[in-house]
Amino acid sequence: MENFDFCNPTRLVFGRGSIAKLGELIPESKRVMITFGGGSVKKNGVYEQVMKALAGRHLVEFWGIEPNPAVETLRKAVELGKKEKVDFLLAVGGGSVIDGTKLISAALLYEGDAWELVQKGAYDHTVPMGTVLTIPATGSEMNNGAVISRRETQEKYPFYSNYPVFSVLDPMVTMSLPDFQIACGLADTFVHVMEQYMTSAGQSRVMDRWAEGLLKTIIEIAPLIRENKDDYDLRADFMLAATMGLNGFIAMGVSQDWATHMIGHEITALHGLTHGATLAIVLNGTLRTLRQQKREKLLQYATRVWHLVKGDEEDRIDEALARTEAFFRSMGLHTRLSEEGIGEATIATIEKRFNEKGVAFGEAHNVDGTMARRILENCK
């Protein structure tokens, strides 16, 4: 196991009715800007709950943070926040709203343009923020990362700042989510775990078992949620699995991959495809392409997650890969680029972008432009 220094300061407030606790979580003296997405919170009752909990406070509302939050939109929020002299932010929405608010929290205390912060990659001088999560998926509610897009140049990059002070998670708010959003959230969670697990064998029994437990939970609950849409406990497991998948707890002392995510981000930037949907395509190509490199971990995955214990080792890996792809398809997600009308032009663009940046992702730092092409060709 590698050395590590771990601290996650986010307070997690979980359960039915927990939005009502916002009044206790945000000091009364704060000038609060609340950030929202497109308006679904007004239909599912979340907006009303938030306003009731914060009645009598100095509140400023900013609406319109889109999926794959764009810096062009976030600049407007920064301008409003500076004008209103806000000193606390509350993100009410899914991962995109939370991601966007992380950049706002940094840009409010920065004199230059917000995109400069994204290009820097990190900035820890921020206005404090909390979240009310409405769409489980990204884990952004309990980590310090974000992913920000720039529409005019079709770019999408990760950005790191400070952790939310608190995050409120009420599984009841997920009851109105459409099947596609749930599927993408489950896929995103699954791949988050795989990025931290599917690397090198023998690094940590603790991290491996923890990750495998999350993977098995996601596989188990995915069909049950579709069949039992009003089951609170299933929604609670979904919500907590998404949070635990990317709050740093399963990454302590082990190597990580993230090549699938970096390639997926490029597809989203170029085509606007939902993040979880890109991962359901790219992960399969990554595993097929890096099969020999990840062989020992793939065998462990086949045994412990899919319970494949008999037969030839290569056959067991084949079956584990087939079951992984079938899992995504069982949720109604595509697993091939051709199903999204994505072909050679996109592959060439992503290869070029990787090469121009000089990046090399993956636990072995070998996913450069050439390898990204091989992975994408294995996604056709």
C-alpha positions as CSV (number, residue, x, y, z in Angstrom):
1,M,0.0,0.0,0.0
2,E,1.3,3.5,-0.9
3,N,1.6,6.3,1.7
4,F,-1.3,8.7,1.9
5,D,-2.6,11.7,3.8
6,F,-6.4,11.6,3.9
7,C,-8.9,14.1,5.2
8,N,-12.5,14.6,4.1
9,P,-14.1,17.4,6.0
10,T,-17.6,17.4,4.4
11,R,-20.4,16.8,6.9
12,L,-22.9,14.4,5.5
13,V,-26.5,15.0,6.6
14,F,-28.5,11.9,5.3
15,G,-32.1,10.8,5.4
16,R,-35.7,11.6,5.0
17,G,-36.6,15.2,5.9
18,S,-33.0,16.3,6.2
19,I,-33.5,19.4,4.0
20,A,-35.3,21.0,6.9
21,K,-31.9,21.1,8.8
22,L,-30.5,23.7,6.4
23,G,-31.4,26.5,8.9
24,E,-29.1,24.9,11.4
25,L,-26.3,24.2,8.9
26,I,-25.9,27.8,7.5
27,P,-25.1,30.6,10.0
28,E,-27.9,33.2,10.0
29,S,-25.5,36.1,9.3
30,K,-24.5,34.7,5.9
31,R,-25.5,36.3,2.6
32,V,-26.4,33.1,0.7
33,M,-26.5,32.6,-3.1
34,I,-28.4,29.5,-4.0
35,T,-27.5,27.9,-7.3
36,F,-29.9,25.8,-9.3
37,G,-30.2,23.9,-12.6
38,G,-33.1,24.1,-15.0
39,G,-36.1,24.1,-12.6
40,S,-37.0,20.5,-11.8
41,V,-36.6,21.4,-8.1
42,K,-39.8,23.5,-8.3
43,K,-41.7,20.4,-9.6
44,N,-40.5,17.9,-7.0
45,G,-40.9,20.0,-3.9
46,V,-37.2,20.5,-3.2
47,Y,-37.3,24.3,-3.8
48,E,-40.2,24.7,-1.4
49,Q,-38.3,22.8,1.3
50,V,-35.2,24.8,0.9
51,M,-37.0,28.1,1.0
52,K,-38.9,27.1,4.1
53,A,-35.8,26.0,5.9
54,L,-34.1,29.3,5.1
55,A,-37.0,31.6,5.6
56,G,-36.0,35.1,6.7
57,R,-32.4,34.8,5.4
58,H,-30.7,37.1,2.9
59,L,-30.9,34.9,-0.2
60,V,-29.9,35.4,-3.8
61,E,-31.0,32.9,-6.5
62,F,-29.1,31.9,-9.6
63,W,-30.8,29.6,-12.1
64,G,-29.6,27.8,-15.2
65,I,-26.5,25.8,-14.5
66,E,-26.7,23.3,-17.3
67,P,-25.6,19.6,-17.5
68,N,-21.8,19.7,-18.1
69,P,-21.6,23.2,-16.5
70,A,-20.3,25.8,-18.9
71,V,-18.0,28.6,-17.8
72,E,-20.0,31.0,-19.9
73,T,-23.0,30.4,-17.6
74,L,-20.9,30.4,-14.4
75,R,-19.3,33.8,-15.2
76,K,-22.8,35.3,-14.8
77,A,-23.2,33.7,-11.4
78,V,-19.9,35.1,-10.3
79,E,-20.9,38.5,-11.5
80,L,-24.1,38.3,-9.5
81,G,-22.4,36.9,-6.4
82,K,-19.8,39.7,-6.4
83,K,-22.5,42.4,-6.9
84,E,-24.6,40.9,-4.0
85,K,-21.5,40.4,-1.8
86,V,-22.5,36.8,-1.0
87,D,-20.3,34.9,1.5
88,F,-21.9,31.5,1.4
89,L,-23.1,29.3,-1.5
90,L,-25.7,26.6,-1.5
91,A,-25.8,24.3,-4.5
92,V,-29.2,22.6,-5.0
93,G,-29.1,20.0,-7.7
94,G,-27.1,17.2,-9.2
95,G,-23.4,16.9,-9.8
96,S,-23.3,19.6,-12.5
97,V,-24.8,22.2,-10.3
98,I,-22.4,21.3,-7.5
99,D,-19.4,21.2,-9.9
100,G,-20.4,24.6,-11.3
101,T,-20.8,26.1,-7.8
102,K,-17.3,24.9,-6.8
103,L,-15.9,27.0,-9.6
104,I,-18.1,30.0,-8.6
105,S,-16.9,29.6,-5.0
106,A,-13.3,30.1,-6.2
107,A,-14.0,32.7,-8.8
108,L,-15.8,35.0,-6.3
109,L,-12.5,35.6,-4.6
110,Y,-10.4,35.7,-7.8
111,E,-9.7,38.9,-9.8
112,G,-9.3,37.2,-13.2
113,D,-11.6,35.2,-15.4
114,A,-13.0,31.9,-14.1
115,W,-11.6,29.9,-17.0
116,E,-8.1,30.8,-15.9
117,L,-8.8,28.9,-12.7
118,V,-9.9,25.8,-14.7
119,Q,-6.7,26.1,-16.7
120,K,-4.7,26.3,-13.4
121,G,-6.4,23.1,-12.4
122,A,-6.8,24.0,-8.7
123,Y,-7.6,26.9,-6.4
124,D,-8.3,26.7,-2.7
125,H,-9.2,30.3,-1.8
126,T,-12.9,29.9,-1.8
127,V,-16.3,31.1,-0.4
128,P,-17.7,28.3,1.7
129,M,-20.5,26.2,0.2
130,G,-23.0,23.5,1.1
131,T,-25.1,21.3,-1.2
132,V,-28.5,19.7,-1.4
133,L,-28.1,16.7,-3.7
134,T,-31.0,15.8,-6.0
135,I,-29.3,13.5,-8.5
136,P,-26.9,10.8,-7.2
137,A,-24.0,10.1,-9.6
138,T,-20.9,12.2,-9.5
139,G,-20.0,12.1,-5.8
140,S,-19.3,15.9,-6.1
141,E,-21.2,16.4,-2.9
142,M,-18.4,14.9,-0.8
143,N,-15.2,15.6,-2.7
144,N,-13.2,18.6,-3.9
145,G,-13.4,18.0,-7.6
146,A,-15.4,19.4,-10.5
147,V,-15.5,19.2,-14.2
148,I,-16.1,22.4,-16.2
149,S,-16.8,22.9,-19.9
150,R,-16.2,25.7,-22.3
151,R,-18.8,25.7,-25.1
152,E,-17.0,28.1,-27.4
153,T,-13.9,25.8,-27.7
154,Q,-15.6,22.4,-27.0
155,E,-13.3,21.8,-24.0
156,K,-14.0,20.0,-20.7
157,Y,-11.4,19.8,-17.9
158,P,-11.3,18.8,-14.2
159,F,-10.9,21.5,-11.5
160,Y,-10.1,21.1,-7.8
161,S,-11.0,23.5,-5.0
162,N,-12.3,23.0,-1.4
163,Y,-14.8,20.4,-0.1
164,P,-18.4,21.4,0.6
165,V,-18.8,22.3,4.3
166,F,-21.9,20.0,4.3
167,S,-24.1,18.0,2.0
168,V,-27.7,17.2,2.6
169,L,-28.9,13.9,1.1
170,D,-32.6,13.0,1.2
171,P,-33.3,9.8,-0.9
172,M,-36.9,11.0,-1.2
173,V,-35.9,13.6,-3.8
174,T,-34.8,10.9,-6.2
175,M,-38.2,9.4,-6.5
176,S,-39.2,11.6,-9.5
177,L,-36.0,11.0,-11.5
178,P,-36.5,9.4,-15.0
179,D,-35.1,6.0,-15.7
180,F,-32.4,7.3,-18.0
181,Q,-31.0,9.7,-15.3
182,I,-31.0,6.8,-12.8
183,A,-29.2,4.6,-15.3
184,C,-26.6,7.2,-16.0
185,G,-26.1,7.8,-12.3
186,L,-25.6,4.1,-11.6
187,A,-23.2,3.9,-14.6
188,D,-21.2,6.9,-13.3
189,T,-21.0,5.4,-9.8
190,F,-19.9,2.0,-11.2
191,V,-17.2,3.5,-13.3
192,H,-16.0,5.8,-10.5
193,V,-15.4,2.7,-8.4
194,M,-13.7,0.8,-11.3
195,E,-11.3,3.7,-11.9
196,Q,-10.0,3.2,-8.4
197,Y,-10.2,-0.6,-8.3
198,M,-9.4,-1.9,-11.7
199,T,-5.7,-1.2,-11.6
200,S,-3.0,-3.4,-10.0
201,A,-3.7,-6.4,-7.8
202,G,-2.4,-6.8,-4.3
203,Q,-2.3,-3.2,-3.1
204,S,-4.8,-3.2,-0.3
205,R,-7.3,-5.9,0.9
206,V,-9.3,-3.2,2.6
207,M,-9.7,-1.0,-0.4
208,D,-10.4,-3.9,-2.7
209,R,-13.1,-5.4,-0.5
210,W,-14.7,-1.9,0.0
211,A,-14.7,-1.3,-3.7
212,E,-16.1,-4.8,-4.5
213,G,-18.9,-4.2,-2.0
214,L,-19.9,-1.0,-3.8
215,L,-19.8,-2.7,-7.2
216,K,-21.9,-5.6,-6.1
217,T,-24.4,-3.2,-4.5
218,I,-24.8,-1.3,-7.7
219,I,-25.2,-4.4,-9.8
220,E,-27.8,-5.7,-7.3
221,I,-29.9,-2.6,-6.9
222,A,-29.9,-1.5,-10.6
223,P,-32.8,-3.8,-11.7
224,L,-34.6,-3.5,-8.4
225,I,-34.9,0.3,-8.6
226,R,-36.6,0.0,-12.0
227,E,-39.0,-2.5,-10.6
228,N,-39.7,-0.8,-7.3
229,K,-39.7,2.9,-8.0
230,D,-41.1,3.9,-4.6
231,D,-38.7,1.8,-2.4
232,Y,-36.9,4.2,-0.1
233,D,-34.2,1.9,1.0
234,L,-33.2,1.2,-2.6
235,R,-33.0,4.9,-3.2
236,A,-30.9,5.3,0.0
237,D,-28.5,2.6,-1.1
238,F,-28.2,4.2,-4.6
239,M,-27.6,7.7,-3.1
240,L,-25.0,6.5,-0.6
241,A,-23.2,4.3,-3.0
242,A,-22.7,7.3,-5.4
243,T,-21.3,9.4,-2.6
244,M,-19.0,6.6,-1.3
245,G,-17.8,5.9,-4.8
246,L,-15.9,9.2,-5.1
247,N,-15.3,10.7,-1.7
248,G,-11.7,9.3,-1.4
249,F,-12.5,6.5,0.9
250,I,-11.7,3.7,-1.5
251,A,-8.7,5.4,-3.0
252,M,-6.5,5.4,0.1
253,G,-3.0,4.0,-0.7
254,V,-3.9,2.5,-4.1
255,S,-3.2,3.5,-7.7
256,Q,-5.9,4.9,-9.8
257,D,-6.7,4.9,-13.5
258,W,-9.2,7.6,-14.8
259,A,-8.4,7.1,-18.5
260,T,-12.1,6.1,-19.1
261,H,-13.2,9.4,-17.6
262,M,-10.7,11.5,-19.5
263,I,-11.8,10.0,-22.8
264,G,-15.5,10.3,-21.8
265,H,-15.0,14.0,-21.1
266,E,-13.8,14.5,-24.6
267,I,-16.8,12.8,-26.1
268,T,-19.1,14.9,-24.0
269,A,-17.3,18.1,-25.0
270,L,-17.5,17.2,-28.7
271,H,-21.0,15.7,-28.8
272,G,-22.9,16.7,-25.6
273,L,-23.5,13.1,-24.6
274,T,-24.4,12.7,-21.0
275,H,-21.4,11.9,-18.9
276,G,-22.6,8.5,-17.5
277,A,-23.6,7.5,-21.0
278,T,-20.1,8.0,-22.3
279,L,-18.6,5.9,-19.5
280,A,-20.9,3.0,-20.3
281,I,-19.3,3.0,-23.7
282,V,-15.7,3.7,-23.0
283,L,-15.1,1.5,-19.9
284,N,-15.7,-1.6,-22.0
285,G,-13.1,-0.5,-24.6
286,T,-10.6,0.4,-21.9
287,L,-10.9,-3.1,-20.3
288,R,-10.6,-4.8,-23.6
289,T,-7.6,-2.8,-24.7
290,L,-5.7,-3.0,-21.4
291,R,-6.7,-6.6,-20.7
292,Q,-3.2,-7.9,-20.2
293,Q,-2.1,-5.0,-18.1
294,K,-5.1,-5.4,-15.8
295,R,-5.2,-9.2,-16.0
296,E,-4.7,-10.1,-12.4
297,K,-7.3,-7.5,-11.2
298,L,-9.7,-8.7,-13.9
299,L,-9.5,-12.2,-12.6
300,Q,-10.1,-11.0,-9.1
301,Y,-13.1,-8.9,-10.4
302,A,-14.4,-12.0,-12.2
303,T,-14.2,-14.1,-9.1
304,R,-15.4,-11.7,-6.4
305,V,-17.9,-9.5,-8.2
306,W,-19.3,-11.8,-10.8
307,H,-18.7,-15.1,-8.9
308,L,-16.9,-16.7,-11.9
309,V,-14.8,-19.4,-10.3
310,K,-14.8,-22.3,-12.7
311,G,-13.0,-22.8,-16.0
312,D,-10.1,-21.4,-17.9
313,E,-8.8,-18.0,-16.6
314,E,-9.1,-16.3,-20.0
315,D,-12.6,-17.6,-20.4
316,R,-13.5,-16.1,-17.0
317,I,-12.1,-12.8,-18.0
318,D,-14.1,-12.9,-21.2
319,E,-17.3,-13.6,-19.3
320,A,-16.6,-10.9,-16.8
321,L,-16.1,-8.4,-19.6
322,A,-19.3,-9.6,-21.3
323,R,-21.3,-9.3,-18.1
324,T,-20.0,-5.8,-17.5
325,E,-21.2,-4.7,-20.9
326,A,-24.5,-6.5,-20.4
327,F,-25.0,-4.7,-17.1
328,F,-24.9,-1.3,-18.8
329,R,-27.2,-2.5,-21.6
330,S,-29.7,-3.9,-19.0
331,M,-30.2,-0.3,-17.9
332,G,-31.0,0.8,-21.4
333,L,-27.6,2.4,-22.0
334,H,-25.6,2.1,-25.2
335,T,-22.2,0.5,-25.1
336,R,-20.9,1.2,-28.6
337,L,-19.9,4.5,-30.3
338,S,-21.7,3.5,-33.4
339,E,-25.0,3.5,-31.5
340,E,-24.4,7.2,-30.9
341,G,-23.3,8.0,-34.4
342,I,-19.7,8.6,-33.3
343,G,-17.0,7.5,-35.7
344,E,-13.5,8.1,-37.0
345,A,-13.6,11.9,-37.0
346,T,-14.2,12.0,-33.2
347,I,-11.5,9.3,-32.6
348,A,-9.0,11.3,-34.6
349,T,-9.9,14.5,-32.7
350,I,-9.5,12.9,-29.3
351,E,-6.2,11.3,-30.3
352,K,-5.0,14.7,-31.5
353,R,-6.1,16.5,-28.3
354,F,-4.3,13.9,-26.1
355,N,-1.2,14.2,-28.1
356,E,-1.2,18.0,-28.1
357,K,-1.6,18.1,-24.3
358,G,1.1,15.5,-23.8
359,V,-1.1,13.6,-21.3
360,A,-0.7,9.9,-20.3
361,F,-3.5,8.6,-18.1
362,G,-4.0,5.3,-16.4
363,E,-2.3,3.6,-13.5
364,A,0.7,2.8,-15.8
365,H,0.6,6.3,-17.3
366,N,0.4,4.8,-20.8
367,V,-3.0,6.0,-22.1
368,D,-1.7,8.7,-24.5
369,G,-3.2,9.7,-27.8
370,T,-2.2,6.4,-29.5
371,M,-3.7,4.3,-26.7
372,A,-6.8,6.5,-26.5
373,R,-7.4,5.7,-30.2
374,R,-7.0,1.9,-29.6
375,I,-9.5,2.2,-26.7
376,L,-12.0,4.1,-28.9
377,E,-11.6,1.6,-31.7
378,N,-12.5,-1.1,-29.3
379,C,-15.7,0.8,-28.5
380,K,-17.0,0.9,-32.1
